[in-house]
Amino acid sequence: MITLCGMTLSNYYNKVKLVLLEKELPFTEEVVKTRSKDEAILAATPLGKIPFVRLPDGRTLCESQVICDYLEAVHPTPPLVPADPLDAAKVRELCAFMELYVELVGRDLYSQAFFGGTVDEATQARVKKQLLRNLEALKRLARFVPYAAGDTFTVADCAAYATLPTVAQATQAVYGEDLVAAAGIDWRAYLKLLGTRPSVQRVNADRKRDQEAALAAARAAG
């Protein structure tokens, strides 16, 4: 059985979890925090990043898109990538675009948006300029009719689930403006659509449970 390692508070962890649930693959979960210094963890994910998976034969894989591509190759039914090679490439293009040019750029805001830190004004200005440009470009590339790549749920939707709400909430917290919505991407309606899927409901419930547990622990410690 596959073991998914990481935390439900990680958006990329939840991306992989959605793929596992959509494919109805049996898996277990192991809580692993990011930036672990444990040698056994570093053997599986050398930068200490999450998520990673342990496969039934003991081998491991890290990097969320690599894991998703592996799962698609080994368990092609139900498909989360089109059979046509170009259509499949377009889905992966969308995943890469969202993660490299939206999520990775927006990540520089997360310390202030979610963790009580501070992001300097120069960084805020740089990120905002990049996000405005990149979100406008994403709007040209994505379809949302009704799913990210077209009329069928694909791995691009797993990536969008992990990216759009997080960046939207981060920009709202830091700038007082949701830059994703401002770009004309109605991510709330899209997320509501995704929320009709049992896989998304499970991911949402598990994340909420762990968020509440973490908050309760923090209050008890304080």
Salt bridges, closest charged atoms under 4 A:
GLU22 OE2 - ARG197 NE 2.89
GLU29 OE1 - LYS17 NZ 3.12
GLU29 OE2 - ARG202 NH2 3.49
GLU30 OE1 - ARG54 NH1 2.48
ASP57 OD2 - ARG59 NE 2.79
GLU63 OE2 - LYS49 NZ 2.99
ASP69 OD1 - ARG92 NE 3.01
GLU72 OE1 - LYS23 NZ 2.96
GLU93 OE1 - LYS90 NZ 2.67
GLU99 OE2 - LYS15 NZ 2.58
GLU103 OE2 - ARG107 NH2 2.68
ASP108 OD2 - ARG126 NH2 2.97
ASP206 OD2 - LYS17 NZ 2.61
ASP206 OD2 - ARG202 NE 2.74
ASP206 OD1 - ARG209 NH1 3.47
ASP210 OD1 - ARG209 NE 2.83
